[in-house]
Amino acid sequence: MGRSFLNPKATRQADVDAFLEDVSELMAGSYGFSDALIILRNEGKYRSLLDKVETSLSDGALLSETLLQTCPKIDPFVVLYIEAGEKSGNLRSALAEVSSKIAAKRNLQRSLSEVLFYPRMVLSVGLIIFNLFWLFFVPFMNDFLNEMGLSSANVPYIPGMGLRSKLFLLPLDIVVLVVILDRRISWHLVPFNVRKLSEHAWFFSSLDAMLNAGMPIASALKSLSDISLQEKTKQHVRLKDIYDTLEGGERLSMALSRDSRYWGAGTISKVAIAERNDSLASSFHVIAEQTDQRRANAISMYTQMIRSMSILIAGIFVYLLAYSIYKPMLNMLLDLSGI
């Protein structure tokens, strides 16, 4: 760890993911790992990353170690699983599993982007229109009515408040932009049910992969707890409690039942039956697939709902904007007519 050959400029995670997928695809075609690297170099792909990987391997480092140093933001699960594959001599299947995880994660991000697209669009357009209305139209109408000698009391603008209006809008703009652009904050715009199903799918698919790699379930849970701690997710406390319960001699189903509201009675019963039948690994695979399907259905439903709500909110906003524009004009006409 910490070797000097590594370029201090980190490789993008997207490049590392694409590299691992290409290597996995080649190794699935009966090429060895070193052969896959030669093929990728001949194709002119990932030159900088290949230089680092080949130099690292020639110095006796592991691929997992090299990837972690090259891309510090890489998914810790990817590093953990590749390391397990290297130590067990089964790198081919480890990379195949990692490749499927990367593809699943990309599909999830694409689905969540669809869920967030309409709220972000409404917030963005609303922010632009609100700024234009408050900073340009309202002062213009205020000055116009004053020049006409008419009352501007009905205009949503206070004379002499130009600077203070800008000071008011600036923090509002910053807050909205942060909500739109920051991934961690915008993640909270995703419905809770989708977020929970995503956490369930990650948990059971990870356990499935680790158990198939020969890792004991207690060690797998400890690794997942450490990963969630590194990524600073709220799931760390929940996973640590499950690990501590297993270390105390309890079964996994009993550990999950301590938080039955989160895991659900159906999931807990599946795990309990699998424990009785000594088929935990296969049950994790089934639960992960079923959870993925439920999540996809939930995302589809919420996307349709949010799309309709966004159109409704946009319509209300346009109505309020039109009302704010035409109400002073109507008052002006009434003043001029003496009514």
Beta strands, then each sheet from edge to edge (+ up, - down):
end
